[in-house]
Amino acid sequence: MEDSYVLQLSEPKFQECYLCFCGYARCEPLHNFGPSVRPNHIIHYVLEGKGIYRVGDQKYELSKGQGFLIEPETLTFYQADREEPWSYLWVGVGGVKAGEFIRDIGLNSSQLIFQCPHGDELKQVVLNMLRHRQPTMSNLYYLQGKLYDFFSILMREATVEKQQKSSRENPYIRKAISFIQNQYSQGIGVADIAEHLNVNRSYLYTLFKESLEMSPKEFLTTFRISRAREQLTWTDFSIEDIAHSCGYRDTLVFSKAFKEQMGKTPTVYRKEHREDYQNLQDVSSKELEELMNQERKTNISTVLYNKIY
């Protein structure tokens, strides 16, 4: 679980590069997202605590002052630390030139991790975005300006991490992940993955445990459930349709797998997260003002706060 504030935009005004969503969250220990694929570029920045970010079979350990990029249509997973769970903010961007803007910051497929010493300023930008929730023309222009402010702060002194990869990218894992991404809805199993790679199941198990710290079955199930979670939150599809779209031919089997991983049935999960989403969308300016006051007392300098207010 996470204590979060979220702004989601449905109809962008601009075309080249625009804000899709933004948010701020304090995560509970081991709170995670994924493995999943997202349609937009998303920049996360760690304000406190630490956690891990995984792209394919590459694992990065991140802490306060660092951030990471999620690229579109790329399988990722991230998780808060057990002892020091992170708080982070995020900004999602879209547009025909979004990738170009991201590269201007110094981020790309080879450089997904960065450092920036201006976390307080980044946080203020996002909190101000969250305060302009109404879909007025004035707010759309305001949010676009704040998006450029966010980029400007990152460009000012951000340094890209020249981290060595924790291990050489395994071609079998890369091929297996691609196969799962493309075929998970077709009811594939571990035997199908092994056959696709032309390896035996025992070797496939060893590869996954060494590179991803989970078995092929665990990975496939987690990926499917992450897809189901998205659909339960964002769509009105029936539980049966979602089960089928995620590769489960039996709705009861899907519900059992979902409950084993999430601790609740799909129906309960949908009800809770639809309510949470509506509550987040209805966060009042007063609540955000209280949040900003709380953060000012703990993390944000009085000088910076007074400059803005």
C-alpha positions in Angstrom: 0.0 0.0 0.0 1.0 3.6 -0.4 -0.3 7.0 0.9 -0.5 8.9 -2.3 -1.9 12.0 -4.1 -2.5 11.7 -7.9 -3.4 13.9 -10.8 -4.5 12.3 -14.0 -5.2 14.2 -17.2 -7.4 12.6 -19.9 -7.4 15.2 -22.7 -4.0 16.8 -23.4 -4.0 20.3 -24.9 -0.5 20.1 -26.3 1.0 17.6 -28.8 4.8 17.6 -28.7 5.3 16.9 -25.0 2.6 17.1 -22.3 1.8 16.1 -18.8 -0.2 12.8 -18.6 -0.2 12.4 -14.8 1.8 13.2 -11.7 1.8 12.1 -8.1 3.5 11.9 -4.8 3.5 8.9 -2.4 4.8 7.5 0.8 5.1 3.8 0.4 4.8 1.1 3.0 7.5 -1.6 3.3 7.9 -3.8 0.2 5.1 -1.9 -1.6 5.7 -2.7 -5.3 4.4 -2.2 -8.8 4.8 -4.7 -11.7 6.2 -6.5 -13.5 4.3 -4.3 -15.9 4.5 -2.3 -19.1 3.4 1.3 -19.3 2.4 3.4 -22.3 4.2 6.6 -21.4 7.6 7.9 -20.3 7.5 8.1 -16.5 10.2 9.8 -14.3 10.3 8.8 -10.6 12.4 10.7 -8.1 13.2 9.4 -4.6 12.6 11.9 -1.8 13.3 9.7 1.2 14.1 6.0 1.9 15.2 3.5 -0.6 14.1 0.7 -2.9 14.9 -1.2 -6.1 14.1 -0.7 -9.7 14.3 -3.6 -12.2 14.3 -3.5 -16.0 14.5 -6.9 -17.6 17.2 -8.7 -15.7 18.9 -5.5 -14.6 18.5 -4.4 -11.0 19.2 -0.9 -9.6 19.3 0.0 -5.9 18.1 3.6 -5.4 17.9 6.0 -2.5 17.2 9.7 -1.6 18.3 12.1 -4.3 18.2 9.5 -7.1 15.6 8.8 -9.8 14.7 6.4 -12.6 13.1 6.5 -16.0 10.4 4.1 -17.1 10.3 3.9 -20.9 7.1 3.1 -22.9 6.3 -0.5 -23.5 9.2 -1.7 -21.4 8.8 -4.3 -18.7 9.7 -2.9 -15.3 9.3 -3.6 -11.6 10.0 -1.4 -8.6 9.7 -2.0 -4.8 10.1 -0.1 -1.6 12.8 -1.3 0.9 11.6 -3.4 3.8 13.4 -1.3 6.5 13.5 2.1 4.9 10.6 2.3 2.4 10.9 5.1 0.0 8.7 8.2 -0.6 8.8 9.4 -4.2 7.2 11.6 -6.8 6.5 10.9 -10.4 5.7 12.6 -13.6 4.3 10.9 -16.7 4.7 12.5 -20.1 3.4 11.8 -23.6 3.6 13.4 -27.0 5.2 13.0 -30.3 8.5 14.5 -29.0 8.4 13.2 -25.5 11.3 10.9 -26.1 13.4 13.9 -27.4 12.6 15.9 -24.3 13.6 13.0 -22.1 16.9 12.6 -23.9 17.6 16.3 -23.4 17.6 15.5 -19.6 20.3 12.9 -20.3 18.1 9.8 -20.0 17.6 7.0 -22.5 17.6 3.3 -22.8 21.2 3.0 -21.8 20.9 5.6 -19.0 17.8 5.0 -16.9 19.2 6.2 -13.5 20.1 9.8 -12.5 20.9 11.9 -9.5 19.6 15.4 -8.7 20.3 17.5 -5.6 17.2 19.6 -6.0 14.6 17.3 -4.6 12.8 20.0 -2.6 12.2 22.0 -5.7 11.0 19.0 -7.7 8.6 18.3 -4.9 7.2 21.8 -4.9 6.6 21.6 -8.6 4.7 18.4 -8.3 2.7 19.6 -5.3 1.7 22.7 -7.2 0.7 20.6 -10.1 -1.6 18.6 -7.8 -3.3 21.8 -6.6 -4.4 22.7 -10.1 -6.8 19.8 -10.7 -9.7 21.3 -12.5 -9.6 20.8 -16.3 -9.7 24.5 -17.2 -7.7 26.0 -20.0 -5.8 28.1 -17.5 -4.8 25.1 -15.5 -3.7 23.2 -18.7 -1.3 26.0 -19.6 -0.2 26.2 -15.9 0.6 22.5 -15.8 2.5 22.7 -19.1 4.6 25.4 -17.6 5.2 23.4 -14.5 6.3 20.4 -16.6 8.9 22.6 -18.2 10.0 23.8 -14.7 10.4 20.1 -13.7 12.6 19.5 -16.8 14.6 22.6 -16.1 15.4 21.6 -12.5 16.5 18.1 -13.7 18.7 19.6 -16.4 20.3 22.2 -14.1 22.7 19.8 -12.2 21.3 16.3 -12.8 24.1 13.8 -13.3 23.4 10.5 -15.0 24.6 7.4 -13.1 27.3 5.5 -14.9 26.4 2.4 -13.1 27.8 -0.9 -14.2 25.1 -3.4 -14.9 24.9 -6.0 -12.1 25.2 -8.8 -14.5 25.5 -9.3 -18.3 22.1 -9.2 -19.9 21.1 -12.8 -20.5 19.7 -13.3 -24.0 17.5 -16.2 -22.8 15.9 -14.0 -20.2 15.4 -11.1 -22.7 13.8 -13.6 -25.1 11.6 -15.1 -22.4 10.4 -11.8 -21.2 9.5 -10.7 -24.8 7.6 -14.0 -25.3 5.7 -13.5 -22.1 4.8 -9.9 -23.0 3.5 -10.9 -26.4 1.8 -14.2 -25.5 0.7 -14.0 -21.8 -3.0 -13.6 -22.9 -2.9 -16.8 -24.8 -2.8 -19.1 -21.8 0.9 -20.0 -22.1 2.7 -21.9 -19.3 6.3 -22.5 -18.2 6.5 -25.4 -20.7 5.7 -23.1 -23.6 8.3 -20.6 -22.5 11.0 -23.4 -22.3 9.9 -24.7 -25.7 10.2 -21.3 -27.2 13.7 -20.9 -25.9 14.6 -24.5 -26.7 15.8 -25.2 -23.2 14.6 -27.6 -20.5 12.4 -26.4 -17.6 15.1 -27.0 -15.0 17.6 -24.7 -16.8 14.8 -22.1 -17.4 14.1 -22.1 -13.7 17.8 -21.6 -12.9 18.0 -18.7 -15.3 15.0 -16.9 -13.8 16.1 -17.4 -10.2 19.6 -16.2 -10.9 18.6 -13.1 -13.0 15.2 -12.2 -11.6 15.1 -13.9 -8.2 11.8 -15.6 -9.0 10.8 -18.7 -10.8 9.3 -18.5 -14.4 5.9 -19.4 -13.0 6.1 -16.7 -10.4 7.2 -14.2 -13.0 4.4 -15.1 -15.4 1.7 -15.0 -12.7 3.0 -11.6 -11.4 3.0 -10.2 -14.9 -0.6 -11.4 -15.5 -1.8 -10.1 -12.1 -0.3 -6.7 -12.7 -2.2 -6.5 -16.0 -5.3 -7.5 -14.2 -4.8 -4.9 -11.5 -4.6 -2.2 -14.2 -7.8 -3.3 -15.9 -9.7 -3.7 -12.6 -8.8 -0.1 -11.7 -9.1 1.7 -15.0 -11.8 -0.3 -17.0 -15.3 -1.5 -16.5 -14.6 -4.9 -18.1 -16.1 -7.9 -16.3 -14.0 -10.1 -14.1 -14.5 -12.9 -16.6 -13.3 -10.8 -19.5 -10.2 -9.6 -17.5 -9.4 -13.1 -16.6 -9.5 -14.2 -20.2 -7.5 -11.2 -21.4 -4.8 -12.1 -18.9 -4.5 -15.7 -20.0 -6.8 -17.4 -17.6 -9.5 -19.6 -19.2 -11.1 -20.3 -15.8 -12.3 -17.3 -13.8 -12.1 -19.2 -10.6 -8.5 -20.1 -11.2 -7.8 -16.4 -11.9 -9.6 -15.3 -8.8 -7.6 -17.8 -6.7 -4.3 -16.7 -8.2 -5.2 -13.0 -7.7 -6.2 -13.5 -4.1 -3.0 -15.5 -3.3 -0.9 -12.6 -4.7 -2.9 -9.6 -3.6 -4.6 -10.9 -0.4 -8.1 -10.1 -1.7 -10.4 -11.1 -4.5 -10.6 -9.2 -7.8 -14.0 -7.9 -6.9 -12.8 -6.5 -3.6 -9.6 -5.1 -5.1 -11.7 -3.3 -7.8 -14.1 -1.8 -5.3 -11.3 -0.5 -3.0 -9.1 0.9 -5.8 -12.0 2.5 -7.6 -12.9 4.2 -4.4 -9.3 5.2 -3.7 -8.9 6.6 -7.2 -12.1 8.6 -6.9 -10.9 9.9 -3.5 -7.5 10.8 -5.0 -9.2 12.7 -7.8 -11.3 14.6 -5.3 -8.4 15.6 -3.0 -9.2 19.2 -2.0 -6.9 22.1 -2.1 -7.2 22.3 1.7 -5.9 18.7 2.0 -3.0 19.5 -0.3 -2.3 22.7 1.6 -2.1 20.7 4.8 0.3 18.2 3.1 2.5 21.1 1.9 2.5 22.6 5.4 3.5 19.3 6.9 6.3 18.8 4.3 7.5 22.4 4.9 8.0 21.6 8.6 9.9 18.5 7.9 11.7 18.6 4.5 11.1 21.8 2.6 13.1 24.9 3.5 11.1 27.9 4.7 12.9 30.2 2.3 11.8 28.1 -0.7 8.3 27.9 0.6 8.1 31.7 1.1 9.3 32.3 -2.4 6.3 30.4 -3.8 3.7 31.6 -1.3 
